């Protein structure tokens, strides 16, 4: 049984790659920064070991086992600020290389971006620098370079979906005429697993893409066709990179930091250099439209295994989810309400569907207004939605909340606020007997935090009482 180290386990790619590696009878050491954010229950525990590792903290790397055959490097920092992510990516890569050189690892597989243009964006320049760090090592490096990855829950898919489904007419920046070569997430996973321990791939890099070269405008048009929508797209030369970033930020569910990184990258053609890797591995890539149809099939069947939003947590969670499970009591403002339930089972089902397309059961317009105001000050806003309309797991994004604890059997759901706040906030739903207990807790930061709580206090009485009533009835 091959022993594989998987970094980025809780990320979009990592969550998809893990089942494939287990299917191929690998033993996988899953690197996570916080084990509370990783649900091991769907997997065979005899093939998995969870390791708490932060590659920005060298003292945590002692837990990496020495006996390894291969490792996947899937660590990226695009959600951090432009000034920060290049430095962080280099530091993480150097720490990873140092730690892996102390093991028996034979091959490292790195998923990078296509970098065949002289004028690289900050994001792609950083990816190339990481590749250079990893290649200067005692192990064999295989680099797979991908452009736009299309799949249910992927950043590119969700951003394009937001644009196409919300805007009948788009006044768009000229970079929509930039060429790219999108690839389905299904094919990315096939390539990643396919090159594992393949000696011909040692010390080589390969561009991977689908069968079509398209402009971003053509991608939007094809997406609209699949969805049966008529869309008018007009490109104008007046939109600067900053304006383009705001355009993406306010219309889609992306963060501003990610929007700036994406716009930076979208100004450069991202087209694969020809290679024969797909022939070596027997992979026939699918078209862009097929990838979209496959993605919507997963969404309709409630089978979205990962979302880019789940990995893109705010720095509020950097110290770990575990510290947030016990809601503080001292120095906090609390709004605690209870109501008898007509049908506890039905109430529990309502709680587990809250947010996203379902909404918040009462005063949804006010929730949307709060999300819009959060966007105005650089927050995540309400457009993130949720990965699944039926299922909730610890670590999931849920509108402008993060799921901290989800125990359906015992009837407890705990959310932590990721919107911009002068303090910290929790929202808890708990079923005790035939009563529903709903508690909002706010730990203020200074005078501004106290003013914030008291300014919203009248609205809390309306919103929280209305939501409680709807859930319990």
C-alpha positions in Angstrom: 0.0 0.0 0.0 1.5 3.3 -1.1 1.9 5.9 1.6 0.8 9.4 0.5 1.0 12.8 2.2 -1.9 15.0 1.1 -1.6 18.8 1.8 -4.6 21.1 1.3 -6.9 18.3 2.5 -9.8 20.6 3.4 -9.4 22.6 0.2 -11.4 22.3 -3.0 -9.0 20.0 -4.8 -7.9 18.1 -1.8 -11.4 17.0 -0.9 -11.9 15.6 -4.4 -8.6 13.9 -4.7 -8.7 12.1 -1.3 -11.5 9.6 -2.3 -9.6 8.8 -5.6 -6.5 8.0 -3.7 -8.4 5.8 -1.2 -10.1 4.1 -4.1 -6.6 3.2 -5.5 -5.7 1.6 -2.2 -3.4 4.3 -0.9 -2.8 5.1 2.8 -3.2 8.8 3.1 -1.7 11.1 5.7 -4.1 14.1 5.6 -2.5 17.4 6.6 -4.9 19.8 8.2 -4.4 23.0 10.2 -7.4 22.1 12.4 -8.8 18.6 12.7 -12.1 20.0 13.9 -12.7 21.2 10.4 -12.2 17.8 8.8 -15.0 15.2 8.8 -13.4 11.8 8.7 -16.7 9.8 8.9 -17.2 9.3 5.1 -13.8 7.6 4.7 -12.3 4.3 5.7 -10.5 5.1 9.0 -8.0 2.3 8.3 -6.6 4.1 5.2 -6.4 7.6 6.8 -4.4 9.3 9.5 -5.1 13.0 10.3 -2.0 15.2 11.0 -2.3 18.7 12.3 0.2 20.7 10.4 0.7 24.4 9.5 3.4 24.8 6.9 3.8 28.4 8.0 4.8 27.1 11.5 7.9 24.9 11.2 7.5 23.6 14.8 4.3 21.8 13.7 6.0 19.8 11.0 7.5 17.2 13.4 4.3 15.1 13.0 5.0 14.3 9.3 5.9 10.6 9.0 9.3 9.6 7.6 8.1 6.7 5.6 6.4 8.2 2.6 6.2 7.2 -1.1 4.7 10.4 -2.5 3.2 13.8 -1.5 0.8 16.2 -3.1 1.4 19.9 -2.7 -1.9 21.7 -2.9 -1.3 24.8 -0.8 -2.3 28.2 -2.2 -2.9 31.5 -0.5 -4.9 33.5 -3.1 -7.5 34.6 -0.6 -4.9 36.6 1.4 -3.9 40.1 0.4 -1.7 40.7 -2.6 1.2 41.9 -0.4 0.9 38.9 1.8 0.2 35.8 -0.4 3.5 35.8 -2.3 5.5 35.9 0.9 3.3 33.2 2.5 3.5 30.9 -0.5 7.3 31.0 -0.5 7.5 30.4 3.2 5.1 27.5 3.1 7.0 25.9 0.1 10.4 26.3 1.8 9.1 24.7 5.0 7.4 21.9 3.1 10.6 21.2 1.1 12.7 21.1 4.3 10.3 18.8 6.0 9.9 16.4 3.1 13.7 16.1 2.6 13.8 14.4 6.0 11.5 11.6 4.7 11.8 8.8 2.2 9.4 10.5 -0.2 10.2 9.7 -3.8 7.8 12.0 -5.7 6.0 15.3 -5.0 3.1 16.3 -7.2 2.4 20.0 -7.4 -0.7 21.6 -8.9 0.3 25.0 -10.3 -1.0 27.5 -12.9 -0.1 27.8 -16.5 2.9 30.1 -16.7 3.9 30.2 -20.4 3.6 34.0 -20.8 6.4 36.5 -20.3 4.1 39.0 -18.5 2.9 37.0 -15.6 0.4 38.1 -13.0 1.5 38.3 -9.3 -0.5 35.1 -8.7 1.1 33.1 -11.5 4.6 34.5 -10.8 4.2 33.2 -7.2 3.2 29.8 -8.5 6.3 29.6 -10.7 8.5 30.7 -7.8 7.0 27.8 -5.7 7.7 25.4 -8.5 11.3 26.5 -8.5 11.6 26.0 -4.8 10.2 22.5 -4.9 12.3 21.5 -7.9 15.5 22.3 -6.0 15.2 19.3 -3.7 16.2 15.7 -3.2 12.8 14.3 -4.3 11.4 14.1 -7.8 8.9 16.9 -8.7 6.0 16.5 -11.1 4.2 19.8 -11.8 0.7 19.9 -13.4 -0.2 23.4 -14.6 -3.9 24.2 -14.9 -5.8 27.3 -15.9 -9.5 27.7 -15.2 -10.9 24.7 -13.3 -14.6 24.1 -13.9 -16.7 22.0 -11.5 -19.5 22.3 -9.0 -18.2 24.5 -6.2 -15.1 25.7 -8.0 -14.3 29.4 -7.8 -14.4 29.9 -11.6 -17.7 28.0 -11.9 -19.4 29.9 -9.1 -18.2 33.3 -10.3 -19.3 32.7 -13.9 -22.6 31.3 -12.6 -23.2 34.5 -10.5 -22.5 36.7 -13.5 -24.6 34.8 -16.0 -27.6 34.1 -13.8 -27.8 37.6 -12.3 -27.0 39.9 -15.2 -29.1 39.9 -18.4 -26.8 42.6 -19.7 -23.1 42.8 -18.8 -21.0 45.9 -19.3 -17.7 44.1 -18.8 -14.0 44.9 -18.9 -11.9 44.2 -22.0 -10.0 41.3 -20.4 -13.1 39.2 -21.2 -11.4 38.8 -24.6 -8.3 37.1 -23.0 -7.9 33.5 -24.1 -7.9 30.5 -21.7 -8.2 26.7 -21.8 -10.6 25.6 -19.1 -10.5 22.0 -17.7 -13.1 20.0 -15.9 -12.4 19.2 -12.2 -13.0 15.5 -13.1 -10.1 15.6 -15.5 -7.8 17.5 -13.1 -8.3 14.7 -10.5 -7.6 12.1 -13.2 -4.3 13.8 -14.1 -3.3 14.2 -10.4 -3.9 10.6 -9.6 -2.6 9.4 -13.0 0.9 10.7 -12.6 1.3 9.2 -9.1 4.6 7.2 -9.0 4.9 7.3 -12.8 8.7 7.5 -13.4 8.3 9.1 -16.8 6.7 12.1 -15.1 9.5 12.6 -12.6 11.2 16.0 -12.9 8.7 17.1 -15.6 6.0 19.7 -15.8 2.9 19.5 -17.9 0.2 22.0 -18.9 -3.3 20.4 -18.5 -6.4 21.8 -20.1 -9.6 20.8 -21.8 -10.0 20.4 -25.6 -11.0 24.0 -26.3 -9.2 27.4 -26.2 -11.9 30.1 -25.4 -12.1 33.7 -24.4 -13.7 34.5 -21.1 -16.6 36.1 -23.0 -17.1 32.8 -24.9 -17.1 31.0 -21.6 -19.9 33.3 -20.3 -21.8 32.8 -23.5 -21.5 29.0 -23.5 -22.6 28.9 -19.8 -25.7 31.0 -20.7 -26.5 28.6 -23.6 -26.3 25.6 -21.2 -28.7 27.3 -18.8 -31.0 28.4 -21.6 -30.5 32.1 -21.0 -30.1 35.0 -23.4 -27.3 37.3 -22.3 -25.9 40.5 -23.9 -22.2 41.0 -23.1 -20.6 44.4 -24.0 -16.9 44.8 -23.4 -15.5 48.4 -22.7 -11.9 49.5 -22.5 -12.5 51.9 -19.6 -12.4 49.4 -16.7 -9.1 49.6 -14.8 -7.9 46.5 -12.9 -9.2 48.1 -9.7 -12.7 48.8 -11.2 -12.7 45.2 -12.6 -12.0 43.8 -9.2 -14.8 45.8 -7.6 -17.1 44.6 -10.5 -16.4 41.0 -9.6 -16.5 41.6 -5.9 -19.9 43.2 -5.7 -21.6 41.0 -8.3 -20.2 37.6 -7.3 -19.6 35.7 -4.1 -15.8 36.2 -4.3 -13.8 38.1 -1.7 -12.0 41.3 -2.8 -8.6 39.8 -2.3 -9.5 36.8 -4.6 -11.1 39.2 -7.1 -7.9 41.2 -7.4 -5.8 38.1 -7.9 -8.2 36.7 -10.5 -8.4 40.0 -12.5 -4.6 40.1 -12.4 -4.4 36.6 -13.9 -7.3 37.1 -16.4 -5.3 39.8 -18.3 -2.8 37.2 -19.5 -3.5 34.4 -22.0 -3.6 31.0 -20.2 -3.2 28.4 -23.0 -1.5 25.0 -22.7 1.8 24.2 -24.3 1.2 20.9 -26.2 2.2 17.7 -24.5 1.3 14.0 -24.7 0.5 13.4 -21.0 -3.2 12.6 -21.7 -2.1 9.9 -24.2 0.4 8.4 -21.7 -2.4 8.2 -19.0 -5.3 7.4 -21.4 -7.3 10.5 -20.4 -9.8 12.0 -22.8 -10.7 15.4 -21.5 -14.3 16.7 -21.8 -15.5 20.0 -23.3 -16.4 23.1 -21.3 -20.1 22.6 -21.9 -19.9 19.0 -20.8 -18.1 20.2 -17.6 -20.9 22.7 -16.9 -23.6 20.0 -17.4 -21.7 17.6 -15.1 -21.4 20.3 -12.5 -25.1 21.1 -12.5 -25.8 17.3 -12.3 -23.8 17.2 -9.1 -25.6 20.3 -7.7 -29.1 18.9 -8.5 -28.2 15.6 -6.8 -26.8 17.3 -3.7 -23.5 15.7 -4.4 -21.1 18.6 -4.2 -18.1 17.2 -2.2 -16.2 20.5 -1.9 -16.5 24.2 -2.4 -13.8 26.8 -2.8 -15.6 28.9 -0.1 -15.0 26.2 2.5 -11.3 26.6 2.1 -11.3 30.4 1.9 -11.8 31.1 5.6 -11.1 34.5 7.1 -8.1 35.0 9.4 -10.5 34.9 12.3 -10.2 31.1 12.0 -6.5 30.9 11.9 -6.2 29.9 15.5 -8.5 27.0 15.0 -12.2 26.1 15.2 -11.8 24.3 18.5 -11.4 27.5 20.5 -14.8 28.8 19.1 -16.9 25.8 20.1 -17.2 26.9 23.7 -19.2 30.2 23.3 -17.9 32.8 25.8 -20.1 34.1 28.6 -18.2 36.9 30.3 -17.9 40.3 28.8 -20.5 39.4 26.2 -24.0 40.6 25.1 -26.5 37.8 24.7 -29.9 37.5 23.1 -31.4 34.2 24.2 -34.9 33.1 23.2 -36.9 29.9 23.4 -40.1 28.6 22.0 -42.0 25.3 22.2 -41.8 23.3 18.9 -44.9 21.9 17.2 -42.8 19.2 15.5 -39.2 18.8 16.8 -38.2 16.7 13.7 -39.5 19.3 11.3 -37.8 22.1 13.2 -34.5 20.3 13.1 -34.9 19.9 9.3 -35.5 23.6 9.0 -32.4 24.5 11.0 -30.3 22.2 8.8 -31.5 24.0 5.7 -31.1 27.5 7.0 -29.3 30.1 4.8 -28.3 29.9 1.2 -31.3 29.6 -1.2 -33.6 28.7 1.7 -33.0 32.0 3.4 -33.4 32.8 7.1 -37.2 32.2 7.4 -37.9 35.8 8.5 -37.0 39.3 7.2 -34.8 38.0 4.4 -34.6 41.5 3.0 -32.9 42.7 6.2 -30.4 39.8 6.1 -29.6 40.7 2.5 -29.2 44.4 3.5 -26.7 43.3 6.2 -24.8 41.3 3.6 -24.7 44.2 1.2 -23.4 46.5 4.0 -20.8 43.9 4.8 -19.6 43.9 1.1 -19.3 47.7 1.2 -16.7 47.5 4.0 -14.8 44.6 2.4 -16.5 41.6 4.1 -17.7 38.3 2.6 -21.3 39.4 2.2 -24.3 37.1 1.9 -23.8 35.7 -1.6 -21.6 32.8 -0.5 -24.6 30.6 0.2 -23.9 27.1 1.2 -22.4 24.0 -0.4 -25.5 21.8 0.0 -29.1 22.7 0.7 -29.5 19.5 2.8 -26.2 18.8 4.6 -24.1 20.9 7.0 -20.6 20.0 8.3 -18.2 21.8 10.6 -16.0 24.1 8.5 -18.7 24.8 5.9 -19.3 28.4 4.8 -22.9 29.4 5.3 -23.6 32.9 3.9 -21.6 35.2 6.1 -21.2 32.6 8.9 -18.9 29.6 9.3 -20.3 26.3 10.7 -18.4 25.6 13.9 -20.4 22.7 15.2 -23.1 20.6 13.6 -24.5 17.8 15.6 -27.9 16.8 14.1 -28.3 13.8 16.4 -28.2 16.0 19.5 -29.9 19.0 17.8 -27.1 21.6 18.0 -25.9 24.0 15.3 -23.3 26.6 16.1 -22.3 29.4 13.7 -19.5 31.9 13.9 -19.7 35.3 12.1 -17.2 36.0 9.3 -18.7 39.4 8.4 -16.8 42.6 9.3 -17.6 43.3 13.0 -16.2 45.3 15.9 -16.0 42.1 17.8 -16.9 38.4 17.6 -20.4 36.9 17.1 -22.0 33.4 17.5 -25.4 32.2 16.6 -26.6 28.9 18.2 -29.6 26.7 17.7 -30.2 24.0 20.3 -33.1 21.6 20.8 -33.8 20.6 24.4 -36.8 18.4 24.8 -39.7 20.1 23.0 -38.1 23.6 23.2 -36.0 25.3 20.6 -33.3 27.5 22.2 -31.9 30.2 20.0 -28.9 32.2 21.3 -27.0 35.1 19.7 -23.8 36.0 21.5 -21.6 39.1 20.8 -18.2 39.8 22.3 -17.6 43.5 21.7 -14.2 45.0 20.8 -13.9 48.3 22.6 -16.5 51.2 22.6 -17.3 50.6 18.9 -18.4 47.1 19.6 -20.8 48.2 22.3 -22.2 50.9 20.1 -22.7 48.4 17.3 -24.6 46.0 19.6 -26.9 48.7 21.0 -27.6 50.3 17.6 -28.8 46.9 16.3 -30.7 45.9 19.5 -34.1 47.0 18.2 -33.7 45.0 15.0 -32.6 41.9 17.0 -36.0 41.8 18.8 -37.8 41.7 15.4 -35.4 39.5 13.4 -34.5 36.9 16.0 -38.0 36.6 17.4 -39.5 36.2 14.0 -36.9 33.6 12.9 -37.5 31.6 16.2 -41.2 31.6 15.6 -40.9 30.4 12.0 -38.5 27.6 13.0 -40.6 26.4 15.9 -44.1 26.5 14.3 
